[in-house]
Amino acid sequence: MSYFKCFKYRVVNKNLIDSLVNSTLYFAPREKLNDPFDSQIDLTNVIHSLLRENITDEIRGSLELILSKGEFFNNFERGYSEFGICSFATELENTLMWSHYADEHRGISLYYDIPREFLDNPGEILGVSPVLYEKDTISRWLCENAHNFEKDHFEFVTGLLKTVITAKSPEWKYEKEGRIIRPVAGPYEAPRDILKGITFGLRTSERDEKLIRSIAEKYYDGVQFSRIVRAGSDFGVQAKEIA
C-alpha cells in the first residue's frame, strides 16, 4: 500500500547512474547537508538564549536543570552524530527545485511511491517526517517540553531528536521537503519497484535522456516517463507523460 509519494531531483552524473543501476538511496550525514544550520543546532546556546528571554519560572527551572546535565548534551550529540538523512520533495512541478537541485533543469526527477512496510523497519529506518519551516522551532519546542526532561526522559529525547532533524529556517519553505532517517549514513539498497516514474527537465539533453531511459528499461519494470514543459502561466511548468 502506498504511504509516502515523493520526488528526488537529481543531476545526471556518475552518482545518479550508480544509484539507478544498484537501486540505492543515499542517506547523507548531517555535516554534508547544504544548510550549515540543518540538524546542527547548538542546543547549549539555544538554552542560554532562552534563559535571557521573558519566560515563566517553571520553564526557566526546567531549562536550567537540563543545562546542568552536561553529560546529556554529550550523549545526545553522540546519539545522532551518525544518522543518515535522505531528503525528498513532495511536489514535481517546482521550477526552483529544478533549478537548484536538477542542474538548472538539465537533470531529472525520480518519482518514488514508498510503501509502509519499507518504512516499518526499526533496525534500518528510524522514521519519515515532513520538514518544519518555522522560526525558532527548536526554541519553542524546548519551552513547551522542557518539563518532560525528568518526567519522561525517553519522550523528551525522542521528541527533541525529531525536532532537531526536521527543523529548517522558513527561507527553505519552497522545498516542501520530507525526510527518511536511518541510524547510519551512506547508500542503502531499496526495492526496485518503489521507483514509479522519471521526469526529464526542460533542458535535459537528448543524450542524457537516452542514457537514463536505457538504464530504467534494463533494470526496472513499468517506469513511467514524463517531461517538464512550460505551462500556460508566465513562469509555470508542468509534467507531461511521454511514451
N, C-alpha and C positions, 0 to 999 in steps of 0.2 A: 504493500500500500504506500502511495506517495506520502511524503511527510515534509520534505524540505526541497522546494524548487528554487534553483539558484543559477547564477551565471558567473563564469570566470573569464575575465578579459585577459588576453594573452598576446605577447609579441611572438611573431613567427621566428623561432630560433632553435638552437640545439636542445635547450631545456624543454621547450614545448614538444619537440619531436620525441625526445626520450620519454616524456611523461605520457604521451599518447601510445607509443609502442608498448610501454610497460604498464599502462593503466595505473598511474600513480598520481596522488595528490601531494603537494608539498606543504608541510607544516613548518612555517618559519619560526625561528627563535625570536623572542621579543626584541632583542637588540638589533635585528635586521629589518624591523618594520620601518616604513618610510617616515613615520612621525616619531621624533625622539621622546615625545611625551606618552606615546602609546604603550600602555602596560608597563611603564617605567616611572610611576609616580613615587616621589619620596614621601612615604607615609609619616615619618617623623616630622618633616617640615610642614605637612598638611595639618597635623595635630597642633603643632606650635602656632600656626597661623590661626587656627580655630580658637585657641585659648586667648588670643588677643581680641577676639570678637565679642560682641554682646550676646552671650549665650546664658542659658539657665544654670543655676548652681548644680543641678542634677547632671546635666550634660558635662559641665566642667569637671565635676568629680570623676565621672566615668572616663573621660579623656585623659585626665591626669593619672588615673590608675593604669590605663593602657600604656601611657608614656613611661611609667615607672618600671614596666616589664621589658627591659632591654632585650631579653632573650626571645621575646615574642617577635620582634622585628627581624632578628637574625633567622629564626625558624621560618617565618613567613616568606622571607626573601629566598631562602634555600628551597622552600616547598614548591615554588612555581618558577624557579630560575630555568628549569629545563623544559618547560611547557612549549608545545608547538601550536601555532595558530594558523589555520587555513581560512583565508578571507574570501568571501563571495559577494557579488552584487545581487540584489533582489529584483532588478529590472534590466531589460536588454536595450531599450531604446533611449539611452542616455548619452548624448553627444560628448559630455565632459568625460565620462568614463572611457569612451572610445578614444578620446584624445590623450588622456593621461595614462591609461593602462594598456591600450592596444596599439601602441606605436603610431599615434596620430591617425587612427582609422586604417592603418595598413595591416593591423593584426586581425585576430579573430576573437570570438566569444564562444565558450563552451557552455552548453546548457546541461545541467545535471538535475536529475529527479531522484533524490536520495530517500530511500525507504527508512522507516523507523528501525527496522532490525539492524541496519548498518550502524545506527547511532546508539542503539541499546546494547552496548558492549563495554561495560565499565573498565575492563582491563586495557582497552585500546582507545576508547573515545570518552572524554570526560563530559562532553555536552555540546549543545548547539544553542546559540543565542543571538538575537539582534544586537547591534551596537547602539548605545545610548549617546545621543548628541545633545548634551545639556551642559550648561555652565555649572562648574563646581559639583559635578555629580558625586564624586568620591567624598567631598567635604560634607555634602548633605546626607549621604548615606551614613557616614560616621556619626553625625549628630543624632540621626534617627535610630541608630542601632548600637551605639556605644554601651548602653545599659546591658546588652546581652554578652558582653565580653566575659563576665564571670557566670552569669545566669545560664547561658547556653553557648559555651565556647565554640563547639563544633559549628553551630548555626552561624555564629558571628564570623568565624574564619571562612566558611564556605561562601557566605554572602559577600564578604569583603573581597575575596578572590575573584568571584564572578564580576563584581563591580569594577575592580581594577582592570580586568582583562577586556571588558566590553565598554568602557567609558572613553569617549573621544570628544575633542573640542567641537562646538557647534559648527565651526567652519568646514568640517568634513561631512556635514549632513547630506550633501548631494550624492554621496556614495551609496547611501541606503544599504549598508553592509550587514551581512550576517556572518557569524563565525562558528567554526567547529574547532574544538580544543582537544588536543592529545597530551598525554603525560610526557612525551618526548618530541623533540623537533626532528625534521627530516622527511624524506619521501615515505609515503605509505600506500601500499597497494590497495586499490579499490576495485569492486566488482565492475566488469566492463559494461554491464547492462544499465548502469546509472547514467552513462553518457547518452543523452537522447538527441542532442542537436548541436550543430556547428554553424555559426553565423560569420560570414565574411564582411569586413568593413568596407566603407566607401572607397578606400584606396588599396585594398588588398590586391596584390599583383596577380596576374593570371598564373604565373609560375608558382607562387605560394599556394594559391587556391588548388591548383592541380596536385601539388605535393600533399596538402592536408587531406584532400579527397581520397587520394590513393592509400594513405595510411588508414583513414577511417574505414574505407571499404575492405581493407585487408584484415584489420584487427577487430572490427565491431560490426554488429548486425543492426540494421534498421535505423541508423542515424539519419535524421532529417537535416538537410542543408537549407540555409537561407542567406540572404544578402541584405545589408543595410542600404537603404536608398533615401533620397531626400523626400521628406513629407510635404504636405500641402502648405504648411506654415513656413514662415521665413527661415527659421533655423531648426526646424524639427527633422527627425529621422524616424524611419520605421523599418521593420524587418519584413521581407517578403520571401516566402518559400520559393526554392528553385529546385529543379529536377536534378 
